[in-house]
């Protein structure tokens, strides 16, 4: 265990010449992730105080609901299409075909999503009462469709959009402080968020056309069918993941009220902002490991082991900090109205550590080693476990019950992946393949 936490690995990692490009991409993604997490975290203390737990909970519930449509339009392309682009990055004709097929599929799914949303919002009273919130929030789906993160990941050139993304998020953050002045302004929060997302999407498409010379043409049926097939297992896995991420807020909202959702979602946002710092690591490493596996699985595993040590050190430290200082964090970030969020933050505090390890085991290892089916089965099992626990615990213990369900489920995911890989002979602490 002493070797596992040896910081010399960090020095060796950074000094290796082959890692220079990875570090450049990592720093670009870190700034990008800063725009996605740190700027909203700046607005969080302001919003929770101005809106109060009830309206903040309503917005969180709407975002959880719309999150299902984002999952549908993503369809696993953030991993499957990333891998394809990474492999064919030097073939402009091939990457144009991949790009056009993926974008066309995402637009098609978005159209279906909007029709489903319209039907549900206009027919179900719970949604109909706040119909404008849901339609404003749906703008995030459009922004997500237009923003080809998967393309830039595959090309390992995320720096092109980092500055634009940060600029857009800065505009969003400024707009929150300018236009949201009282509780009644809650209706404009999802509108501002959606506009920021759409701006980023449009600007990123312009970069794809101008800097990468991708030709925007209608894709053929064969290309669409292939991309749907490649993304299927990852899509199913993503749906399963949503059963123990997005669904928790949604289920809690169905069984309780907006105020209880506000307590849970406020603490959850702090946790998500914390483990969101893992995203640059994941997005930088995945295309590199995908390519490295095709050259040498042993080299890929050696790299993954070093990455696991770095992630383990960082996330354990972060989780310990969140657990120990949960009370002052809630008082400073959320305010006195959210004392019920303290217990939620403590229960979820070690998620950054647990999720960090499961990302290494699942995304960086199982997917790159083409273990898609067992990866999907583990996440589907976890999703079913979480929904079962949430349905039982939410009516009984409300926000505390859902928090326990999330923690148990994430532990199940990490342990299942670890033991499966050990069984397959992919050992993280010893030996060769």
VOVOLUM-724628 format. One record per residue (C-alpha): residue number from 1; chain; x, y, z. Coordinates in Angstrom, 1 decimal. Layout:
{NUM "A" {X Y Z}}
...
***
This chain:
{1 "A" {0.0 0.0 0.0}}
{2 "A" {3.0 2.3 0.6}}
{3 "A" {4.0 1.9 -3.0}}
{4 "A" {0.4 2.7 -4.1}}
{5 "A" {0.6 6.1 -2.6}}
{6 "A" {4.2 6.9 -3.7}}
{7 "A" {4.2 10.4 -5.2}}
{8 "A" {7.3 9.5 -7.2}}
{9 "A" {4.9 8.0 -9.7}}
{10 "A" {3.6 11.5 -10.4}}
{11 "A" {7.1 12.7 -11.2}}
{12 "A" {7.8 9.7 -13.5}}
{13 "A" {4.5 10.2 -15.2}}
{14 "A" {5.1 13.9 -16.0}}
{15 "A" {8.7 13.5 -17.1}}
{16 "A" {8.0 10.8 -19.7}}
{17 "A" {8.2 12.4 -23.1}}
{18 "A" {5.3 10.4 -24.6}}
{19 "A" {3.0 12.0 -22.0}}
{20 "A" {3.6 15.6 -23.1}}
{21 "A" {0.7 15.6 -25.5}}
{22 "A" {-1.5 14.0 -22.8}}
{23 "A" {-0.6 16.7 -20.3}}
{24 "A" {-1.4 19.4 -22.9}}
{25 "A" {-4.8 17.9 -23.5}}
{26 "A" {-5.3 17.4 -19.8}}
{27 "A" {-4.7 21.0 -19.0}}
{28 "A" {-7.1 22.1 -21.8}}
{29 "A" {-9.7 19.8 -20.5}}
{30 "A" {-9.1 21.0 -16.9}}
{31 "A" {-9.9 24.5 -18.0}}
{32 "A" {-12.9 23.2 -19.9}}
{33 "A" {-14.1 21.3 -16.9}}
{34 "A" {-13.5 24.4 -14.8}}
{35 "A" {-16.0 26.2 -16.9}}
{36 "A" {-18.5 23.4 -16.5}}
{37 "A" {-18.2 23.0 -12.8}}
{38 "A" {-16.4 25.8 -11.1}}
{39 "A" {-18.5 28.6 -12.7}}
{40 "A" {-21.8 26.9 -11.7}}
{41 "A" {-20.3 26.4 -8.3}}
{42 "A" {-19.8 30.1 -8.0}}
{43 "A" {-23.4 30.7 -8.8}}
{44 "A" {-24.6 27.9 -6.4}}
{45 "A" {-24.3 29.9 -3.1}}
{46 "A" {-26.2 32.8 -4.7}}
{47 "A" {-28.9 30.7 -6.4}}
{48 "A" {-29.7 28.5 -3.3}}
{49 "A" {-30.2 31.6 -1.2}}
{50 "A" {-32.3 33.6 -3.7}}
{51 "A" {-34.5 30.8 -4.9}}
{52 "A" {-34.8 28.8 -1.6}}
{53 "A" {-35.0 25.0 -1.3}}
{54 "A" {-38.4 24.7 -3.0}}
{55 "A" {-37.7 26.5 -6.3}}
{56 "A" {-34.1 25.2 -6.4}}
{57 "A" {-35.5 21.7 -6.0}}
{58 "A" {-38.0 22.3 -8.9}}
{59 "A" {-35.2 23.4 -11.2}}
{60 "A" {-33.1 20.3 -10.1}}
{61 "A" {-36.1 18.0 -10.7}}
{62 "A" {-36.6 19.5 -14.2}}
{63 "A" {-32.9 19.0 -15.0}}
{64 "A" {-33.1 15.4 -13.8}}
{65 "A" {-36.1 14.8 -16.1}}
{66 "A" {-34.5 16.5 -19.1}}
{67 "A" {-31.3 14.5 -18.3}}
{68 "A" {-33.0 11.4 -19.7}}
{69 "A" {-33.2 13.1 -23.1}}
{70 "A" {-29.6 14.1 -23.0}}
{71 "A" {-28.7 10.4 -22.3}}
{72 "A" {-30.8 9.4 -25.4}}
{73 "A" {-29.2 11.9 -27.7}}
{74 "A" {-25.7 11.0 -26.4}}
{75 "A" {-26.3 7.4 -27.2}}
{76 "A" {-22.8 6.4 -26.0}}
{77 "A" {-21.1 8.4 -28.7}}
{78 "A" {-18.9 10.2 -26.1}}
{79 "A" {-17.0 6.9 -25.9}}
{80 "A" {-17.8 4.9 -29.1}}
{81 "A" {-17.4 7.8 -31.6}}
{82 "A" {-14.4 9.1 -29.6}}
{83 "A" {-12.7 5.7 -30.2}}
{84 "A" {-13.5 5.8 -33.9}}
{85 "A" {-12.2 9.3 -34.4}}
{86 "A" {-9.1 8.5 -32.4}}
{87 "A" {-8.3 5.5 -34.7}}
{88 "A" {-9.0 7.4 -38.0}}
{89 "A" {-7.8 10.9 -37.0}}
{90 "A" {-5.4 11.1 -39.9}}
{91 "A" {-8.1 10.2 -42.5}}
{92 "A" {-10.1 13.3 -43.2}}
{93 "A" {-12.6 11.6 -45.4}}
{94 "A" {-13.3 8.9 -42.7}}
{95 "A" {-13.7 11.3 -39.8}}
{96 "A" {-16.1 13.4 -41.9}}
{97 "A" {-18.3 10.3 -42.5}}
{98 "A" {-18.1 9.5 -38.8}}
{99 "A" {-18.9 13.1 -37.8}}
{100 "A" {-21.9 13.4 -40.1}}
{101 "A" {-23.4 10.0 -39.1}}
{102 "A" {-23.2 10.8 -35.4}}
{103 "A" {-24.6 14.3 -35.7}}
{104 "A" {-27.5 13.1 -37.9}}
{105 "A" {-28.4 10.4 -35.3}}
{106 "A" {-28.2 12.8 -32.5}}
{107 "A" {-30.5 15.3 -34.3}}
{108 "A" {-33.0 12.5 -34.9}}
{109 "A" {-33.0 11.5 -31.3}}
{110 "A" {-33.5 15.1 -30.3}}
{111 "A" {-36.6 15.4 -32.4}}
{112 "A" {-38.1 12.3 -30.9}}
{113 "A" {-37.2 13.6 -27.4}}
{114 "A" {-39.0 16.9 -28.0}}
{115 "A" {-42.1 15.1 -29.1}}
{116 "A" {-42.1 12.9 -26.0}}
{117 "A" {-41.5 15.9 -23.8}}
{118 "A" {-44.3 17.8 -25.4}}
{119 "A" {-46.7 14.9 -24.9}}
{120 "A" {-45.8 14.4 -21.2}}
{121 "A" {-45.7 18.1 -20.2}}
{122 "A" {-49.1 18.8 -21.8}}
{123 "A" {-50.9 15.7 -20.4}}
{124 "A" {-49.5 15.0 -16.9}}
{125 "A" {-50.5 17.6 -14.2}}
{126 "A" {-47.2 17.4 -12.3}}
{127 "A" {-45.4 18.6 -15.4}}
{128 "A" {-48.1 20.8 -16.8}}
{129 "A" {-48.1 23.1 -13.8}}
{130 "A" {-44.6 24.2 -14.6}}
{131 "A" {-44.5 23.5 -18.3}}
{132 "A" {-42.3 26.5 -19.2}}
{133 "A" {-39.5 25.3 -16.9}}
{134 "A" {-39.3 22.0 -18.8}}
{135 "A" {-39.3 23.5 -22.3}}
{136 "A" {-36.6 26.1 -21.2}}
{137 "A" {-34.5 23.3 -19.7}}
{138 "A" {-34.8 21.3 -23.0}}
{139 "A" {-32.5 23.8 -24.6}}
{140 "A" {-29.7 22.0 -22.9}}
{141 "A" {-30.4 19.0 -25.1}}
{142 "A" {-30.0 21.1 -28.2}}
{143 "A" {-26.7 22.5 -26.9}}
{144 "A" {-25.5 19.0 -26.0}}
{145 "A" {-26.3 17.7 -29.5}}
{146 "A" {-24.5 20.6 -31.2}}
{147 "A" {-21.4 20.4 -29.0}}
{148 "A" {-19.2 17.5 -30.4}}
{149 "A" {-17.1 16.7 -27.3}}
{150 "A" {-16.5 13.2 -28.7}}
{151 "A" {-14.9 14.6 -31.8}}
{152 "A" {-12.4 16.8 -30.0}}
{153 "A" {-11.6 14.0 -27.6}}
{154 "A" {-10.9 11.6 -30.4}}
{155 "A" {-8.7 14.2 -32.2}}
{156 "A" {-7.0 15.0 -28.8}}
{157 "A" {-7.4 18.7 -29.6}}
{158 "A" {-9.7 19.9 -26.9}}
{159 "A" {-7.8 23.2 -26.6}}
{160 "A" {-9.6 24.6 -29.6}}
{161 "A" {-12.9 24.9 -27.7}}
{162 "A" {-11.7 25.5 -24.1}}
{163 "A" {-11.5 29.3 -24.3}}
{164 "A" {-14.9 29.5 -26.1}}
{165 "A" {-16.5 27.3 -23.5}}
{166 "A" {-15.1 29.4 -20.6}}
{167 "A" {-16.2 32.6 -22.2}}
{168 "A" {-19.7 31.2 -22.7}}
{169 "A" {-19.8 30.0 -19.1}}
{170 "A" {-18.6 33.4 -17.9}}
{171 "A" {-21.5 35.0 -19.7}}
{172 "A" {-23.9 32.6 -18.1}}
{173 "A" {-22.5 33.2 -14.6}}
{174 "A" {-22.7 37.0 -15.1}}
{175 "A" {-26.3 36.7 -16.4}}
{176 "A" {-27.3 34.8 -13.3}}
{177 "A" {-26.2 37.6 -11.0}}
{178 "A" {-27.8 40.2 -13.3}}
{179 "A" {-31.2 38.7 -14.1}}
{180 "A" {-31.9 36.4 -11.0}}
{181 "A" {-32.7 38.9 -8.3}}
{182 "A" {-35.7 37.4 -6.5}}
{183 "A" {-37.4 34.0 -6.0}}
{184 "A" {-39.9 34.8 -8.8}}
{185 "A" {-37.0 34.9 -11.3}}
{186 "A" {-36.5 31.1 -11.0}}
{187 "A" {-38.1 30.7 -14.4}}
{188 "A" {-35.2 32.3 -16.2}}
{189 "A" {-32.5 30.0 -14.7}}
{190 "A" {-33.0 27.1 -17.1}}
{191 "A" {-33.3 29.6 -20.0}}
{192 "A" {-30.0 31.2 -19.2}}
{193 "A" {-28.4 27.8 -18.8}}
{194 "A" {-29.8 26.5 -22.1}}
{195 "A" {-28.6 29.6 -24.0}}
{196 "A" {-25.1 29.2 -22.7}}
{197 "A" {-25.1 25.6 -23.8}}
{198 "A" {-26.4 26.4 -27.3}}
{199 "A" {-23.8 29.2 -27.8}}
{200 "A" {-21.0 26.7 -27.0}}
{201 "A" {-22.5 24.2 -29.4}}
{202 "A" {-22.8 26.6 -32.4}}
{203 "A" {-19.2 27.9 -31.9}}
{204 "A" {-17.8 24.4 -31.6}}
{205 "A" {-19.4 23.4 -34.9}}
{206 "A" {-17.8 26.4 -36.5}}
{207 "A" {-14.4 25.3 -35.2}}
{208 "A" {-14.9 21.8 -36.6}}
{209 "A" {-15.7 23.2 -40.0}}
{210 "A" {-13.0 25.9 -40.1}}
{211 "A" {-10.0 24.2 -38.3}}
{212 "A" {-10.6 20.5 -39.1}}
{213 "A" {-12.1 20.9 -42.6}}
{214 "A" {-14.9 18.5 -41.9}}
{215 "A" {-17.4 18.4 -44.8}}
{216 "A" {-21.0 18.7 -43.6}}
{217 "A" {-22.9 16.2 -45.9}}
{218 "A" {-25.8 13.8 -45.5}}
{219 "A" {-24.5 10.5 -44.2}}
{220 "A" {-25.5 7.2 -45.9}}
{221 "A" {-27.6 4.5 -44.1}}
{222 "A" {-24.7 2.2 -43.8}}
{223 "A" {-22.7 4.7 -41.8}}
{224 "A" {-25.7 5.5 -39.5}}
{225 "A" {-26.3 1.8 -38.9}}
{226 "A" {-22.7 1.2 -38.0}}
{227 "A" {-22.5 4.0 -35.5}}
{228 "A" {-25.8 2.9 -33.8}}
{229 "A" {-24.3 -0.6 -33.5}}
{230 "A" {-21.0 0.6 -32.1}}
{231 "A" {-22.7 2.8 -29.5}}
{232 "A" {-25.4 0.3 -28.4}}
{233 "A" {-23.6 -1.4 -25.5}}
{234 "A" {-22.3 1.9 -24.2}}
{235 "A" {-25.8 3.5 -24.5}}
{236 "A" {-27.3 0.7 -22.5}}
{237 "A" {-24.5 1.2 -19.9}}
{238 "A" {-25.3 4.9 -19.8}}
{239 "A" {-29.0 4.2 -19.3}}
{240 "A" {-28.0 1.9 -16.5}}
{241 "A" {-25.8 4.6 -15.0}}
{242 "A" {-28.7 7.1 -15.1}}
{243 "A" {-30.7 4.7 -13.0}}
{244 "A" {-28.4 5.5 -10.1}}
{245 "A" {-27.5 9.1 -11.0}}
{246 "A" {-30.2 11.2 -12.7}}
{247 "A" {-33.0 8.9 -11.5}}
{248 "A" {-32.3 9.5 -7.8}}
{249 "A" {-33.4 13.2 -8.0}}
{250 "A" {-36.3 12.2 -10.2}}
{251 "A" {-37.5 9.4 -7.9}}
{252 "A" {-37.1 11.6 -4.8}}
{253 "A" {-39.2 14.3 -6.5}}
{254 "A" {-42.0 11.8 -7.3}}
{255 "A" {-42.2 10.6 -3.7}}
{256 "A" {-41.6 13.8 -1.8}}
{257 "A" {-41.7 17.5 -2.7}}
{258 "A" {-39.5 20.2 -4.2}}
{259 "A" {-38.1 21.3 -0.9}}
{260 "A" {-36.7 17.8 -0.1}}
{261 "A" {-35.3 17.6 -3.6}}
{262 "A" {-33.7 20.9 -2.9}}
{263 "A" {-31.9 19.6 0.2}}
{264 "A" {-30.6 16.6 -1.7}}
{265 "A" {-29.7 18.2 -5.0}}
{266 "A" {-27.8 21.1 -3.3}}
{267 "A" {-25.5 18.7 -1.6}}
{268 "A" {-25.3 16.5 -4.7}}
{269 "A" {-24.1 19.5 -6.7}}
{270 "A" {-21.2 20.0 -4.3}}
{271 "A" {-20.2 16.3 -4.7}}
{272 "A" {-20.6 16.4 -8.5}}
{273 "A" {-18.4 19.5 -8.7}}
{274 "A" {-15.8 17.6 -6.7}}
{275 "A" {-15.7 14.4 -8.8}}
{276 "A" {-16.3 16.4 -11.9}}
{277 "A" {-12.6 17.2 -11.6}}
{278 "A" {-12.0 13.6 -12.7}}
{279 "A" {-13.5 14.2 -16.2}}
{280 "A" {-10.4 15.9 -17.7}}
{281 "A" {-8.4 12.8 -16.6}}
{282 "A" {-10.9 10.4 -18.0}}
{283 "A" {-11.4 12.3 -21.3}}
{284 "A" {-7.6 12.7 -21.8}}
{285 "A" {-6.7 9.1 -21.0}}
{286 "A" {-9.4 7.2 -22.8}}
{287 "A" {-8.4 8.0 -26.4}}
{288 "A" {-4.7 7.5 -25.6}}
{289 "A" {-5.4 4.1 -23.8}}
{290 "A" {-7.7 3.0 -26.7}}
{291 "A" {-4.8 3.5 -29.1}}
{292 "A" {-2.2 2.0 -26.8}}
{293 "A" {-4.2 -1.2 -26.4}}
{294 "A" {-4.0 -1.8 -30.2}}
{295 "A" {-0.2 -1.6 -29.8}}
{296 "A" {0.4 -3.5 -26.5}}
{297 "A" {-2.1 -4.5 -23.9}}
{298 "A" {0.7 -4.9 -21.3}}
{299 "A" {1.8 -1.3 -21.9}}
{300 "A" {-1.8 -0.1 -21.7}}
{301 "A" {-2.2 -1.9 -18.4}}
{302 "A" {1.0 -0.5 -17.0}}
{303 "A" {-0.2 3.0 -17.9}}
{304 "A" {-3.6 2.3 -16.3}}
{305 "A" {-1.9 1.2 -13.1}}
{306 "A" {0.0 4.4 -12.8}}
{307 "A" {-3.1 6.4 -13.6}}
{308 "A" {-5.0 4.5 -10.9}}
{309 "A" {-2.4 5.4 -8.3}}
{310 "A" {-2.6 9.1 -9.1}}
{311 "A" {-6.4 9.1 -9.2}}
{312 "A" {-6.6 7.1 -5.9}}
{313 "A" {-4.4 9.6 -4.0}}
{314 "A" {-6.2 12.7 -5.2}}
{315 "A" {-9.8 11.5 -4.8}}
{316 "A" {-9.2 9.9 -1.4}}
{317 "A" {-7.8 13.2 -0.1}}
{318 "A" {-10.7 15.1 -1.6}}
{319 "A" {-13.3 12.7 -0.1}}
{320 "A" {-11.8 12.9 3.3}}
{321 "A" {-11.9 16.7 3.2}}
{322 "A" {-15.6 16.7 2.2}}
{323 "A" {-16.5 14.2 5.0}}
{324 "A" {-14.6 16.0 7.8}}
{325 "A" {-15.7 19.6 6.8}}
{326 "A" {-19.3 18.8 5.7}}
{327 "A" {-20.9 21.2 8.2}}
{328 "A" {-18.8 24.3 7.4}}
{329 "A" {-19.0 23.6 3.7}}
{330 "A" {-22.8 23.5 3.8}}
{331 "A" {-23.0 26.6 5.9}}
{332 "A" {-20.7 28.6 3.7}}
{333 "A" {-21.8 27.3 0.3}}
{334 "A" {-25.5 26.7 0.8}}
{335 "A" {-26.5 28.8 3.9}}
{336 "A" {-28.6 28.2 7.0}}
{337 "A" {-31.7 27.1 5.0}}
{338 "A" {-29.9 23.9 4.0}}
{339 "A" {-29.0 22.2 7.3}}
{340 "A" {-30.7 19.1 6.1}}
{341 "A" {-28.0 18.9 3.3}}
{342 "A" {-25.2 18.2 5.8}}
{343 "A" {-26.1 14.6 6.4}}
{344 "A" {-26.4 14.1 2.6}}
{345 "A" {-23.0 15.6 2.0}}
{346 "A" {-21.4 13.3 4.6}}
{347 "A" {-23.0 10.2 3.2}}
{348 "A" {-21.9 11.0 -0.4}}
{349 "A" {-18.5 12.4 0.6}}
{350 "A" {-16.5 9.3 -0.5}}
{351 "A" {-18.1 9.2 -4.0}}
{352 "A" {-15.2 11.0 -5.6}}
{353 "A" {-12.9 8.2 -4.4}}
{354 "A" {-15.2 5.4 -5.3}}
{355 "A" {-16.2 6.8 -8.7}}
{356 "A" {-12.6 7.6 -9.5}}
{357 "A" {-11.7 4.0 -9.1}}
{358 "A" {-14.7 2.7 -11.0}}
{359 "A" {-13.8 5.0 -13.9}}
{360 "A" {-10.3 3.5 -14.1}}
{361 "A" {-11.7 -0.1 -13.8}}
{362 "A" {-14.7 0.5 -16.2}}
{363 "A" {-14.1 3.2 -18.7}}
{364 "A" {-10.3 3.1 -19.0}}
{365 "A" {-9.9 -0.7 -18.7}}
{366 "A" {-13.0 -2.7 -19.5}}
{367 "A" {-14.1 -0.6 -22.5}}
{368 "A" {-10.6 -0.2 -23.9}}
{369 "A" {-10.0 -4.0 -23.5}}
{370 "A" {-13.3 -4.5 -25.4}}
{371 "A" {-15.1 -5.9 -22.4}}
{372 "A" {-18.3 -4.1 -23.3}}
{373 "A" {-20.8 -6.7 -22.5}}
{374 "A" {-19.7 -7.4 -18.9}}
{375 "A" {-19.3 -3.7 -18.4}}
{376 "A" {-22.9 -3.2 -19.5}}
{377 "A" {-24.1 -6.1 -17.3}}
{378 "A" {-22.5 -4.7 -14.2}}
{379 "A" {-24.0 -1.3 -14.7}}
{380 "A" {-27.5 -2.7 -15.5}}
{381 "A" {-27.3 -4.7 -12.3}}
{382 "A" {-26.3 -1.6 -10.4}}
{383 "A" {-29.1 0.5 -12.0}}
{384 "A" {-31.7 -2.1 -11.0}}
{385 "A" {-30.2 -2.3 -7.5}}
{386 "A" {-30.3 1.5 -7.1}}
{387 "A" {-33.8 1.9 -8.3}}
{388 "A" {-35.0 -0.8 -6.0}}
{389 "A" {-33.2 0.8 -3.0}}
{390 "A" {-34.4 4.3 -3.9}}
{391 "A" {-38.0 3.2 -4.3}}
{392 "A" {-37.9 1.5 -0.9}}
{393 "A" {-35.8 4.2 1.0}}
{394 "A" {-37.2 7.4 -0.5}}
{395 "A" {-40.7 7.2 1.0}}
{396 "A" {-39.2 6.1 4.3}}
{397 "A" {-36.1 8.3 4.8}}
{398 "A" {-36.5 10.8 2.0}}
{399 "A" {-33.2 12.5 1.0}}
{400 "A" {-31.2 10.4 3.5}}
{401 "A" {-32.6 7.2 2.0}}
{402 "A" {-31.7 8.2 -1.5}}
{403 "A" {-28.1 9.1 -0.4}}
{404 "A" {-27.7 5.7 1.1}}
{405 "A" {-29.0 4.1 -2.1}}
{406 "A" {-26.4 6.0 -4.2}}
{407 "A" {-23.5 5.1 -1.9}}
{408 "A" {-24.3 1.4 -1.8}}
{409 "A" {-24.7 1.3 -5.6}}
{410 "A" {-21.5 3.0 -6.4}}
{411 "A" {-19.6 0.6 -4.0}}
{412 "A" {-21.3 -2.3 -5.8}}
{413 "A" {-20.1 -1.0 -9.2}}
{414 "A" {-16.5 -0.6 -8.2}}
{415 "A" {-16.2 -3.9 -6.4}}
{416 "A" {-17.9 -5.8 -9.2}}
{417 "A" {-15.6 -4.4 -11.8}}
{418 "A" {-12.5 -5.1 -9.7}}
{419 "A" {-13.4 -8.7 -9.1}}
{420 "A" {-14.4 -9.3 -12.7}}
{421 "A" {-11.1 -8.0 -14.0}}
{422 "A" {-9.2 -10.0 -11.4}}
{423 "A" {-11.0 -13.1 -12.6}}
{424 "A" {-10.1 -12.3 -16.2}}
{425 "A" {-6.4 -12.1 -15.2}}
{426 "A" {-6.2 -8.3 -15.5}}
{427 "A" {-4.6 -7.5 -12.1}}
{428 "A" {-4.0 -4.0 -10.9}}
{429 "A" {-1.6 -4.6 -8.1}}
{430 "A" {0.7 -7.4 -9.4}}
{431 "A" {1.8 -9.5 -12.3}}
{432 "A" {1.5 -9.4 -16.1}}
{433 "A" {-1.3 -10.2 -18.5}}
***
